[in-house]
Amino acid sequence: MNNDPQSAAWLEALKQGVVIPALPLALRSDLQIDQTAQERLIRYYIASGAGGLAVGVHTTQFEIRDPAFNLLEPILKMAAAEINRHPQSAGFIKVAGICGPTEQAVQEAQLAVKYGYHIGLVSMGGLADYSEEALLERTKAIAAIIPVFGFYLQPAVGGRVLSYSFWSAMAEIPAVYAIKIAAFNRYQTLDVVRAVASSTRNREISLYTGNDDNIVADLLTTYRFALNDTVVEKKFSGGLLGHWAVWTSKAVALLEMIKACRTNPSGDYAALLTIGAAVTDMNAVVFDAANQFKGCIAGIHEVLRRQGLLNGIYCLNPEEVLSPGQAEELDRIAAAYPEWTDDNFAKSIE
């Protein structure tokens, strides 16, 4: 394994809870990486106060693994190099997306270690022929190479429903240090939280929300379980979100507000839940929920383009485009919630 997680600064940051954006892929019109824009975008996330960055994940476009493009290693290398150039990178969490069948996943884990990534976000997508036991064995193979960030992905975008027993077993794998829950389903979210709380490693595993429709409520909630005459509590520490790839400085401010509220007996939970409804409205537009998320990557790109962080909304998949009416909806939410956008801040990034 690439480091000793138990004494690592990145692991302490993971436990404390941080904003981890999922990195969009900056492309030129010829579908090659726009290095200037890509590096500027990474500087924006660092300057925003994000505590980590997830590279090679869905927001980075899964097509980077297609031999026709072969961009997985270049983007992992470039992102790591840009992060490492900054003084505040010591505790900054470098997350590498890992997907595919076991052999591919192991190779991607090795690639992540090569470029100094701390932890791998392990997708279960596209593996319908794998049993839950086979998925666990695949996770163990990856965990022998790099610490693991588990990932519950909603079926609507390629994930699958996984049992409480699966998550109970996942939580007992020694090198699993976090789980991102993006089930978009309260029952399935509860399965994971209860499984982790019930495990022998409940203090070692951090929970991160990926539930774009429930970000603020997830982060505000204390889950409490009575287990063998002992009460165990579990909270979401932070979020790893494509949504936090836009307006990131405001996401950082929001997480700090939530943390302050959680430690204050008289915290204004109602006000934060009202903000949560605004965040969900914004997410619905950026991620194109009305069209089953077809325009989600293009929506992220369009916000960043408008802010001057990207030069276009180019995607490797020609079908990844804004949906009809999505641009107008982006106008609406920008006007409706200016306090949760950071256009002026973004434009200051060199």
Order of alpha helices (4+ residues) and beta strands (2+ residues): alpha-beta-alpha-beta-alpha-beta-alpha-beta-alpha-beta-alpha-beta-alpha-beta-alpha-beta-beta-alpha-alpha-alpha-alpha-alpha
